[in-house]
């Protein structure tokens, strides 16, 4: 099997993560025991089904955690839980960074990332829902449709993660990250937000459409990352790492769709 050079714009699913030295790797080829080149002689390898199962588990944890803060938000008021949303987001960010720096921590920390991010999502969703009832259901539905649509396009080979495709999505994602980072600095220190990010006019809606598109295209890179890991017989813990990376993209996509629908309703 030829080794693919893998790149992704998702900072979680980083380049070279499958090229780390593996313990006790068999190089005997495909004869005899039926173990292919690169398969671990001891221990299990990453599988597609295992990654799918862990992805559903992390998604379930996120939904349950979101349901908790959603309930408390409407029991009091969504605005009162904004500090909780900020705190949960920051803790989730720290946990996510730890996983990014050490993928072997993914099995232990991914559920905590899902839980903290779920708590934050519940608060944020309740805030938008209080302003425009039905917005959250529409956002969830669109997120599911986008995910299934891109999964179909990827598995059907209609959309392929070519090097040019990856480079384009990587560049756009990096640009969006820099834009949000600059906005945080401007808001924190100068109280001057970058207007198009919050604008409900044509420029703001156009920007949101672009960001939603890039977030959706990141799913293709996530699918390619997982497929590459399975093909290269990556270590078993990479199932958790791949599921974690996919969850990061899905959360980003959902929040951007929620923001876009809010702008459209506000307009």
ChimeraX commands (.cxc) that place a marker at each C-alpha (Angstrom):
marker #1 position 0.00,0.00,0.00 radius 0.5
marker #1 position 1.41,3.39,-0.95 radius 0.5
marker #1 position 1.62,5.86,1.88 radius 0.5
marker #1 position -0.32,9.05,1.28 radius 0.5
marker #1 position 1.08,12.39,2.32 radius 0.5
marker #1 position -1.60,13.62,4.66 radius 0.5
marker #1 position -2.45,17.19,5.52 radius 0.5
marker #1 position -5.50,18.65,7.19 radius 0.5
marker #1 position -6.65,22.09,8.20 radius 0.5
marker #1 position -8.11,20.72,11.40 radius 0.5
marker #1 position -5.44,21.46,14.04 radius 0.5
marker #1 position -6.54,18.33,15.88 radius 0.5
marker #1 position -6.01,16.01,12.92 radius 0.5
marker #1 position -2.53,17.24,12.23 radius 0.5
marker #1 position -0.04,16.20,9.58 radius 0.5
marker #1 position 2.34,13.36,10.38 radius 0.5
marker #1 position 0.36,11.95,13.29 radius 0.5
marker #1 position 0.33,8.50,11.65 radius 0.5
marker #1 position 4.05,8.60,10.92 radius 0.5
marker #1 position 5.13,8.18,14.54 radius 0.5
marker #1 position 7.22,5.10,15.34 radius 0.5
marker #1 position 5.03,2.16,16.26 radius 0.5
marker #1 position 6.02,-0.46,18.79 radius 0.5
marker #1 position 6.44,-4.06,17.63 radius 0.5
marker #1 position 5.39,-3.50,14.04 radius 0.5
marker #1 position 5.41,-6.46,11.70 radius 0.5
marker #1 position 7.33,-6.04,8.43 radius 0.5
marker #1 position 6.76,-9.58,7.21 radius 0.5
marker #1 position 4.38,-8.57,4.42 radius 0.5
marker #1 position 1.11,-10.33,3.71 radius 0.5
marker #1 position 2.21,-13.92,3.80 radius 0.5
marker #1 position 1.63,-16.59,6.41 radius 0.5
marker #1 position -0.36,-14.95,9.19 radius 0.5
marker #1 position -2.15,-12.63,6.81 radius 0.5
marker #1 position -0.82,-9.55,8.58 radius 0.5
marker #1 position -0.07,-6.74,6.12 radius 0.5
marker #1 position 2.93,-4.46,6.17 radius 0.5
marker #1 position 2.66,-1.90,8.91 radius 0.5
marker #1 position 0.18,-3.86,11.04 radius 0.5
marker #1 position 1.04,-4.10,14.71 radius 0.5
marker #1 position 2.38,-7.49,15.76 radius 0.5
marker #1 position 0.82,-6.97,19.17 radius 0.5
marker #1 position -2.24,-4.97,20.09 radius 0.5
marker #1 position -5.11,-3.76,17.95 radius 0.5
marker #1 position -5.21,-1.27,15.13 radius 0.5
marker #1 position -7.56,1.60,14.34 radius 0.5
marker #1 position -10.77,0.52,12.59 radius 0.5
marker #1 position -13.53,2.44,10.89 radius 0.5
marker #1 position -16.25,0.85,13.01 radius 0.5
marker #1 position -14.37,1.62,16.20 radius 0.5
marker #1 position -13.99,5.26,15.18 radius 0.5
marker #1 position -17.69,5.50,14.29 radius 0.5
marker #1 position -18.70,4.01,17.65 radius 0.5
marker #1 position -16.52,6.44,19.57 radius 0.5
marker #1 position -17.78,9.36,17.49 radius 0.5
marker #1 position -21.37,8.50,18.43 radius 0.5
marker #1 position -20.37,8.16,22.09 radius 0.5
marker #1 position -18.71,11.60,22.16 radius 0.5
marker #1 position -21.65,13.12,20.34 radius 0.5
marker #1 position -24.06,11.58,22.87 radius 0.5
marker #1 position -22.04,13.02,25.76 radius 0.5
marker #1 position -22.12,16.43,24.10 radius 0.5
marker #1 position -25.89,16.30,23.60 radius 0.5
marker #1 position -26.57,15.19,27.18 radius 0.5
marker #1 position -24.32,17.91,28.62 radius 0.5
marker #1 position -25.97,20.50,26.37 radius 0.5
marker #1 position -29.36,19.33,27.59 radius 0.5
marker #1 position -28.35,20.01,31.20 radius 0.5
marker #1 position -27.45,23.66,30.67 radius 0.5
marker #1 position -30.35,24.09,28.23 radius 0.5
marker #1 position -32.73,23.02,31.03 radius 0.5
marker #1 position -31.19,25.35,33.61 radius 0.5
marker #1 position -31.05,28.23,31.12 radius 0.5
marker #1 position -34.80,28.19,30.59 radius 0.5
marker #1 position -35.45,27.49,34.26 radius 0.5
marker #1 position -33.83,30.85,35.06 radius 0.5
marker #1 position -32.72,32.90,32.05 radius 0.5
marker #1 position -30.27,32.13,29.21 radius 0.5
marker #1 position -28.32,35.34,29.84 radius 0.5
marker #1 position -27.60,34.29,33.44 radius 0.5
marker #1 position -25.61,31.28,32.22 radius 0.5
marker #1 position -23.28,33.21,29.93 radius 0.5
marker #1 position -20.42,32.99,32.51 radius 0.5
marker #1 position -20.94,29.21,32.52 radius 0.5
marker #1 position -20.74,29.15,28.72 radius 0.5
marker #1 position -17.48,31.11,28.76 radius 0.5
marker #1 position -15.99,29.00,31.55 radius 0.5
marker #1 position -16.97,25.69,29.95 radius 0.5
marker #1 position -15.62,26.83,26.59 radius 0.5
marker #1 position -12.27,27.77,28.11 radius 0.5
marker #1 position -11.95,24.48,30.00 radius 0.5
marker #1 position -12.91,22.60,26.85 radius 0.5
marker #1 position -10.29,24.55,24.92 radius 0.5
marker #1 position -7.57,23.62,27.41 radius 0.5
marker #1 position -8.57,19.95,27.35 radius 0.5
marker #1 position -8.63,20.02,23.56 radius 0.5
marker #1 position -5.14,21.54,23.40 radius 0.5
marker #1 position -3.81,18.81,25.71 radius 0.5
marker #1 position -5.25,16.16,23.39 radius 0.5
marker #1 position -3.76,17.92,20.36 radius 0.5
marker #1 position -0.31,17.90,21.95 radius 0.5
marker #1 position -0.54,14.25,23.05 radius 0.5
marker #1 position -2.89,12.07,21.00 radius 0.5
marker #1 position -2.43,9.19,23.47 radius 0.5
marker #1 position -4.49,11.22,25.94 radius 0.5
marker #1 position -7.48,11.15,23.60 radius 0.5
marker #1 position -9.17,8.05,25.15 radius 0.5
marker #1 position -9.06,9.58,28.64 radius 0.5
marker #1 position -9.77,13.24,27.84 radius 0.5
marker #1 position -12.07,13.20,24.80 radius 0.5
marker #1 position -15.21,12.51,26.91 radius 0.5
marker #1 position -14.32,15.48,29.15 radius 0.5
marker #1 position -13.88,17.70,26.09 radius 0.5
marker #1 position -17.30,16.59,24.82 radius 0.5
marker #1 position -18.89,17.27,28.21 radius 0.5
marker #1 position -17.47,20.76,28.67 radius 0.5
marker #1 position -18.20,21.76,25.11 radius 0.5
marker #1 position -21.71,20.39,25.51 radius 0.5
marker #1 position -22.28,22.56,28.57 radius 0.5
marker #1 position -21.18,25.61,26.58 radius 0.5
marker #1 position -23.29,24.70,23.55 radius 0.5
marker #1 position -26.38,24.30,25.73 radius 0.5
marker #1 position -25.97,27.83,27.08 radius 0.5
marker #1 position -25.29,29.34,23.66 radius 0.5
marker #1 position -28.16,27.49,22.04 radius 0.5
marker #1 position -30.58,28.58,24.76 radius 0.5
marker #1 position -29.53,32.20,24.26 radius 0.5
marker #1 position -30.32,32.08,20.54 radius 0.5
marker #1 position -33.50,30.04,21.07 radius 0.5
marker #1 position -34.83,32.63,23.52 radius 0.5
marker #1 position -34.53,35.28,20.81 radius 0.5
marker #1 position -35.92,33.21,17.93 radius 0.5
marker #1 position -37.79,30.02,18.91 radius 0.5
marker #1 position -37.13,27.13,16.57 radius 0.5
marker #1 position -33.67,28.34,15.58 radius 0.5
marker #1 position -31.84,25.53,17.36 radius 0.5
marker #1 position -33.91,22.76,15.77 radius 0.5
marker #1 position -33.24,24.24,12.34 radius 0.5
marker #1 position -29.51,24.50,13.08 radius 0.5
marker #1 position -29.29,20.90,14.29 radius 0.5
marker #1 position -31.23,19.69,11.26 radius 0.5
marker #1 position -29.02,21.59,8.83 radius 0.5
marker #1 position -25.86,20.35,10.55 radius 0.5
marker #1 position -27.03,16.75,10.21 radius 0.5
marker #1 position -27.98,17.29,6.56 radius 0.5
marker #1 position -24.60,18.87,5.75 radius 0.5
marker #1 position -22.75,16.04,7.50 radius 0.5
marker #1 position -24.70,13.29,5.72 radius 0.5
marker #1 position -24.49,15.09,2.39 radius 0.5
marker #1 position -20.72,15.46,2.53 radius 0.5
marker #1 position -20.31,11.91,3.80 radius 0.5
marker #1 position -22.25,10.69,0.76 radius 0.5
marker #1 position -20.21,12.87,-1.61 radius 0.5
marker #1 position -16.96,11.65,-0.07 radius 0.5
marker #1 position -17.83,7.94,-0.04 radius 0.5
marker #1 position -19.14,8.25,-3.61 radius 0.5
marker #1 position -15.82,9.82,-4.66 radius 0.5
marker #1 position -17.69,12.84,-6.01 radius 0.5
marker #1 position -15.67,15.03,-3.65 radius 0.5
marker #1 position -12.04,14.03,-3.17 radius 0.5
marker #1 position -9.51,15.37,-0.69 radius 0.5
marker #1 position -6.83,16.20,-3.27 radius 0.5
marker #1 position -3.73,18.13,-2.30 radius 0.5
marker #1 position -5.08,21.32,-3.91 radius 0.5
marker #1 position -8.40,20.84,-2.11 radius 0.5
marker #1 position -6.63,20.40,1.22 radius 0.5
marker #1 position -4.41,23.42,0.62 radius 0.5
marker #1 position -7.40,25.62,-0.21 radius 0.5
marker #1 position -9.40,24.56,2.85 radius 0.5
marker #1 position -6.33,24.84,5.07 radius 0.5
marker #1 position -5.65,28.39,3.91 radius 0.5
marker #1 position -9.27,29.48,4.35 radius 0.5
marker #1 position -9.51,27.89,7.80 radius 0.5
marker #1 position -6.32,29.59,8.92 radius 0.5
marker #1 position -7.68,32.91,7.68 radius 0.5
marker #1 position -10.90,32.45,9.66 radius 0.5
marker #1 position -8.91,31.53,12.77 radius 0.5
marker #1 position -6.81,34.69,12.45 radius 0.5
marker #1 position -9.96,36.78,11.92 radius 0.5
marker #1 position -11.56,35.43,15.10 radius 0.5
marker #1 position -8.31,35.84,17.04 radius 0.5
marker #1 position -7.99,39.49,15.97 radius 0.5
marker #1 position -11.64,40.04,16.88 radius 0.5
marker #1 position -11.06,38.68,20.40 radius 0.5
marker #1 position -8.11,41.03,20.85 radius 0.5
marker #1 position -10.09,44.01,19.53 radius 0.5
marker #1 position -13.08,43.29,21.76 radius 0.5
marker #1 position -11.01,42.55,24.87 radius 0.5
marker #1 position -8.61,45.47,24.75 radius 0.5
marker #1 position -10.27,48.09,22.56 radius 0.5
marker #1 position -14.01,47.26,22.78 radius 0.5
marker #1 position -14.13,47.45,18.99 radius 0.5
marker #1 position -15.52,44.22,17.48 radius 0.5
marker #1 position -14.96,43.45,13.80 radius 0.5
marker #1 position -18.36,44.47,12.47 radius 0.5
marker #1 position -18.93,41.86,9.68 radius 0.5
marker #1 position -18.71,39.03,12.22 radius 0.5
marker #1 position -21.85,40.30,13.95 radius 0.5
marker #1 position -23.43,42.32,11.13 radius 0.5
marker #1 position -26.86,41.13,9.97 radius 0.5
marker #1 position -26.55,42.90,6.62 radius 0.5
marker #1 position -25.43,41.40,3.33 radius 0.5
marker #1 position -21.73,41.57,4.20 radius 0.5
marker #1 position -22.22,39.82,7.55 radius 0.5
marker #1 position -24.47,37.15,6.05 radius 0.5
marker #1 position -22.01,36.62,3.20 radius 0.5
marker #1 position -19.16,36.17,5.67 radius 0.5
marker #1 position -21.17,33.64,7.67 radius 0.5
marker #1 position -22.04,31.71,4.50 radius 0.5
marker #1 position -18.36,31.54,3.62 radius 0.5
marker #1 position -17.38,30.35,7.11 radius 0.5
marker #1 position -20.14,27.71,7.13 radius 0.5
marker #1 position -18.88,26.46,3.76 radius 0.5
marker #1 position -15.30,26.16,4.99 radius 0.5
marker #1 position -16.41,24.44,8.20 radius 0.5
marker #1 position -18.40,21.96,6.11 radius 0.5
marker #1 position -15.45,21.26,3.80 radius 0.5
marker #1 position -13.34,20.48,6.85 radius 0.5
marker #1 position -15.55,17.42,7.27 radius 0.5
marker #1 position -14.12,16.05,4.03 radius 0.5
marker #1 position -10.62,16.38,5.45 radius 0.5
marker #1 position -11.76,14.67,8.65 radius 0.5
marker #1 position -13.18,11.74,6.65 radius 0.5
marker #1 position -9.90,11.50,4.73 radius 0.5
marker #1 position -7.90,11.60,7.96 radius 0.5
marker #1 position -9.89,8.73,9.45 radius 0.5
marker #1 position -9.68,6.70,6.24 radius 0.5
marker #1 position -5.93,7.23,6.13 radius 0.5
marker #1 position -5.57,6.09,9.74 radius 0.5
marker #1 position -7.48,2.90,9.03 radius 0.5
marker #1 position -5.43,2.20,5.89 radius 0.5
marker #1 position -2.15,2.75,7.75 radius 0.5
marker #1 position -3.24,0.55,10.66 radius 0.5
marker #1 position -2.75,3.33,13.19 radius 0.5
marker #1 position -2.71,2.58,16.90 radius 0.5
marker #1 position -6.04,1.78,18.55 radius 0.5
marker #1 position -6.14,5.04,20.52 radius 0.5
marker #1 position -6.32,6.91,17.21 radius 0.5
marker #1 position -9.98,5.91,17.02 radius 0.5
marker #1 position -10.59,8.29,19.91 radius 0.5
marker #1 position -8.35,10.90,18.34 radius 0.5
marker #1 position -10.18,10.72,15.02 radius 0.5
marker #1 position -13.57,10.86,16.75 radius 0.5
marker #1 position -12.40,13.85,18.79 radius 0.5
marker #1 position -11.28,15.69,15.67 radius 0.5
marker #1 position -14.58,15.02,13.94 radius 0.5
marker #1 position -16.48,16.33,16.98 radius 0.5
marker #1 position -14.42,19.54,16.91 radius 0.5
marker #1 position -15.51,20.18,13.32 radius 0.5
marker #1 position -19.16,19.30,13.96 radius 0.5
marker #1 position -19.34,21.70,16.91 radius 0.5
marker #1 position -17.78,24.46,14.83 radius 0.5
marker #1 position -20.17,23.79,11.95 radius 0.5
marker #1 position -23.24,23.79,14.22 radius 0.5
marker #1 position -22.30,27.07,15.90 radius 0.5
marker #1 position -21.62,28.76,12.56 radius 0.5
marker #1 position -24.93,27.57,11.14 radius 0.5
marker #1 position -26.65,28.83,14.29 radius 0.5
marker #1 position -25.00,32.23,13.86 radius 0.5
marker #1 position -25.96,32.35,10.16 radius 0.5
marker #1 position -29.62,31.54,10.82 radius 0.5
marker #1 position -29.69,34.13,13.60 radius 0.5
marker #1 position -28.44,36.77,11.17 radius 0.5
marker #1 position -31.02,35.75,8.58 radius 0.5
marker #1 position -33.85,35.90,11.12 radius 0.5
marker #1 position -32.60,39.24,12.46 radius 0.5
marker #1 position -32.53,40.69,8.97 radius 0.5
marker link #1:1,2 radius 0.2
marker link #1:2,3 radius 0.2
marker link #1:3,4 radius 0.2
marker link #1:4,5 radius 0.2
marker link #1:5,6 radius 0.2
marker link #1:6,7 radius 0.2
marker link #1:7,8 radius 0.2
marker link #1:8,9 radius 0.2
marker link #1:9,10 radius 0.2
marker link #1:10,11 radius 0.2
marker link #1:11,12 radius 0.2
marker link #1:12,13 radius 0.2
marker link #1:13,14 radius 0.2
marker link #1:14,15 radius 0.2
marker link #1:15,16 radius 0.2
marker link #1:16,17 radius 0.2
marker link #1:17,18 radius 0.2
marker link #1:18,19 radius 0.2
marker link #1:19,20 radius 0.2
marker link #1:20,21 radius 0.2
marker link #1:21,22 radius 0.2
marker link #1:22,23 radius 0.2
marker link #1:23,24 radius 0.2
marker link #1:24,25 radius 0.2
marker link #1:25,26 radius 0.2
marker link #1:26,27 radius 0.2
marker link #1:27,28 radius 0.2
marker link #1:28,29 radius 0.2
marker link #1:29,30 radius 0.2
marker link #1:30,31 radius 0.2
marker link #1:31,32 radius 0.2
marker link #1:32,33 radius 0.2
marker link #1:33,34 radius 0.2
marker link #1:34,35 radius 0.2
marker link #1:35,36 radius 0.2
marker link #1:36,37 radius 0.2
marker link #1:37,38 radius 0.2
marker link #1:38,39 radius 0.2
marker link #1:39,40 radius 0.2
marker link #1:40,41 radius 0.2
marker link #1:41,42 radius 0.2
marker link #1:42,43 radius 0.2
marker link #1:43,44 radius 0.2
marker link #1:44,45 radius 0.2
marker link #1:45,46 radius 0.2
marker link #1:46,47 radius 0.2
marker link #1:47,48 radius 0.2
marker link #1:48,49 radius 0.2
marker link #1:49,50 radius 0.2
marker link #1:50,51 radius 0.2
marker link #1:51,52 radius 0.2
marker link #1:52,53 radius 0.2
marker link #1:53,54 radius 0.2
marker link #1:54,55 radius 0.2
marker link #1:55,56 radius 0.2
marker link #1:56,57 radius 0.2
marker link #1:57,58 radius 0.2
marker link #1:58,59 radius 0.2
marker link #1:59,60 radius 0.2
marker link #1:60,61 radius 0.2
marker link #1:61,62 radius 0.2
marker link #1:62,63 radius 0.2
marker link #1:63,64 radius 0.2
marker link #1:64,65 radius 0.2
marker link #1:65,66 radius 0.2
marker link #1:66,67 radius 0.2
marker link #1:67,68 radius 0.2
marker link #1:68,69 radius 0.2
marker link #1:69,70 radius 0.2
marker link #1:70,71 radius 0.2
marker link #1:71,72 radius 0.2
marker link #1:72,73 radius 0.2
marker link #1:73,74 radius 0.2
marker link #1:74,75 radius 0.2
marker link #1:75,76 radius 0.2
marker link #1:76,77 radius 0.2
marker link #1:77,78 radius 0.2
marker link #1:78,79 radius 0.2
marker link #1:79,80 radius 0.2
marker link #1:80,81 radius 0.2
marker link #1:81,82 radius 0.2
marker link #1:82,83 radius 0.2
marker link #1:83,84 radius 0.2
marker link #1:84,85 radius 0.2
marker link #1:85,86 radius 0.2
marker link #1:86,87 radius 0.2
marker link #1:87,88 radius 0.2
marker link #1:88,89 radius 0.2
marker link #1:89,90 radius 0.2
marker link #1:90,91 radius 0.2
marker link #1:91,92 radius 0.2
marker link #1:92,93 radius 0.2
marker link #1:93,94 radius 0.2
marker link #1:94,95 radius 0.2
marker link #1:95,96 radius 0.2
marker link #1:96,97 radius 0.2
marker link #1:97,98 radius 0.2
marker link #1:98,99 radius 0.2
marker link #1:99,100 radius 0.2
marker link #1:100,101 radius 0.2
marker link #1:101,102 radius 0.2
marker link #1:102,103 radius 0.2
marker link #1:103,104 radius 0.2
marker link #1:104,105 radius 0.2
marker link #1:105,106 radius 0.2
marker link #1:106,107 radius 0.2
marker link #1:107,108 radius 0.2
marker link #1:108,109 radius 0.2
marker link #1:109,110 radius 0.2
marker link #1:110,111 radius 0.2
marker link #1:111,112 radius 0.2
marker link #1:112,113 radius 0.2
marker link #1:113,114 radius 0.2
marker link #1:114,115 radius 0.2
marker link #1:115,116 radius 0.2
marker link #1:116,117 radius 0.2
marker link #1:117,118 radius 0.2
marker link #1:118,119 radius 0.2
marker link #1:119,120 radius 0.2
marker link #1:120,121 radius 0.2
marker link #1:121,122 radius 0.2
marker link #1:122,123 radius 0.2
marker link #1:123,124 radius 0.2
marker link #1:124,125 radius 0.2
marker link #1:125,126 radius 0.2
marker link #1:126,127 radius 0.2
marker link #1:127,128 radius 0.2
marker link #1:128,129 radius 0.2
marker link #1:129,130 radius 0.2
marker link #1:130,131 radius 0.2
marker link #1:131,132 radius 0.2
marker link #1:132,133 radius 0.2
marker link #1:133,134 radius 0.2
marker link #1:134,135 radius 0.2
marker link #1:135,136 radius 0.2
marker link #1:136,137 radius 0.2
marker link #1:137,138 radius 0.2
marker link #1:138,139 radius 0.2
marker link #1:139,140 radius 0.2
marker link #1:140,141 radius 0.2
marker link #1:141,142 radius 0.2
marker link #1:142,143 radius 0.2
marker link #1:143,144 radius 0.2
marker link #1:144,145 radius 0.2
marker link #1:145,146 radius 0.2
marker link #1:146,147 radius 0.2
marker link #1:147,148 radius 0.2
marker link #1:148,149 radius 0.2
marker link #1:149,150 radius 0.2
marker link #1:150,151 radius 0.2
marker link #1:151,152 radius 0.2
marker link #1:152,153 radius 0.2
marker link #1:153,154 radius 0.2
marker link #1:154,155 radius 0.2
marker link #1:155,156 radius 0.2
marker link #1:156,157 radius 0.2
marker link #1:157,158 radius 0.2
marker link #1:158,159 radius 0.2
marker link #1:159,160 radius 0.2
marker link #1:160,161 radius 0.2
marker link #1:161,162 radius 0.2
marker link #1:162,163 radius 0.2
marker link #1:163,164 radius 0.2
marker link #1:164,165 radius 0.2
marker link #1:165,166 radius 0.2
marker link #1:166,167 radius 0.2
marker link #1:167,168 radius 0.2
marker link #1:168,169 radius 0.2
marker link #1:169,170 radius 0.2
marker link #1:170,171 radius 0.2
marker link #1:171,172 radius 0.2
marker link #1:172,173 radius 0.2
marker link #1:173,174 radius 0.2
marker link #1:174,175 radius 0.2
marker link #1:175,176 radius 0.2
marker link #1:176,177 radius 0.2
marker link #1:177,178 radius 0.2
marker link #1:178,179 radius 0.2
marker link #1:179,180 radius 0.2
marker link #1:180,181 radius 0.2
marker link #1:181,182 radius 0.2
marker link #1:182,183 radius 0.2
marker link #1:183,184 radius 0.2
marker link #1:184,185 radius 0.2
marker link #1:185,186 radius 0.2
marker link #1:186,187 radius 0.2
marker link #1:187,188 radius 0.2
marker link #1:188,189 radius 0.2
marker link #1:189,190 radius 0.2
marker link #1:190,191 radius 0.2
marker link #1:191,192 radius 0.2
marker link #1:192,193 radius 0.2
marker link #1:193,194 radius 0.2
marker link #1:194,195 radius 0.2
marker link #1:195,196 radius 0.2
marker link #1:196,197 radius 0.2
marker link #1:197,198 radius 0.2
marker link #1:198,199 radius 0.2
marker link #1:199,200 radius 0.2
marker link #1:200,201 radius 0.2
marker link #1:201,202 radius 0.2
marker link #1:202,203 radius 0.2
marker link #1:203,204 radius 0.2
marker link #1:204,205 radius 0.2
marker link #1:205,206 radius 0.2
marker link #1:206,207 radius 0.2
marker link #1:207,208 radius 0.2
marker link #1:208,209 radius 0.2
marker link #1:209,210 radius 0.2
marker link #1:210,211 radius 0.2
marker link #1:211,212 radius 0.2
marker link #1:212,213 radius 0.2
marker link #1:213,214 radius 0.2
marker link #1:214,215 radius 0.2
marker link #1:215,216 radius 0.2
marker link #1:216,217 radius 0.2
marker link #1:217,218 radius 0.2
marker link #1:218,219 radius 0.2
marker link #1:219,220 radius 0.2
marker link #1:220,221 radius 0.2
marker link #1:221,222 radius 0.2
marker link #1:222,223 radius 0.2
marker link #1:223,224 radius 0.2
marker link #1:224,225 radius 0.2
marker link #1:225,226 radius 0.2
marker link #1:226,227 radius 0.2
marker link #1:227,228 radius 0.2
marker link #1:228,229 radius 0.2
marker link #1:229,230 radius 0.2
marker link #1:230,231 radius 0.2
marker link #1:231,232 radius 0.2
marker link #1:232,233 radius 0.2
marker link #1:233,234 radius 0.2
marker link #1:234,235 radius 0.2
marker link #1:235,236 radius 0.2
marker link #1:236,237 radius 0.2
marker link #1:237,238 radius 0.2
marker link #1:238,239 radius 0.2
marker link #1:239,240 radius 0.2
marker link #1:240,241 radius 0.2
marker link #1:241,242 radius 0.2
marker link #1:242,243 radius 0.2
marker link #1:243,244 radius 0.2
marker link #1:244,245 radius 0.2
marker link #1:245,246 radius 0.2
marker link #1:246,247 radius 0.2
marker link #1:247,248 radius 0.2
marker link #1:248,249 radius 0.2
marker link #1:249,250 radius 0.2
marker link #1:250,251 radius 0.2
marker link #1:251,252 radius 0.2
marker link #1:252,253 radius 0.2
marker link #1:253,254 radius 0.2
marker link #1:254,255 radius 0.2
marker link #1:255,256 radius 0.2
marker link #1:256,257 radius 0.2
marker link #1:257,258 radius 0.2
marker link #1:258,259 radius 0.2
marker link #1:259,260 radius 0.2
marker link #1:260,261 radius 0.2
marker link #1:261,262 radius 0.2
marker link #1:262,263 radius 0.2
marker link #1:263,264 radius 0.2
marker link #1:264,265 radius 0.2
marker link #1:265,266 radius 0.2
marker link #1:266,267 radius 0.2
view
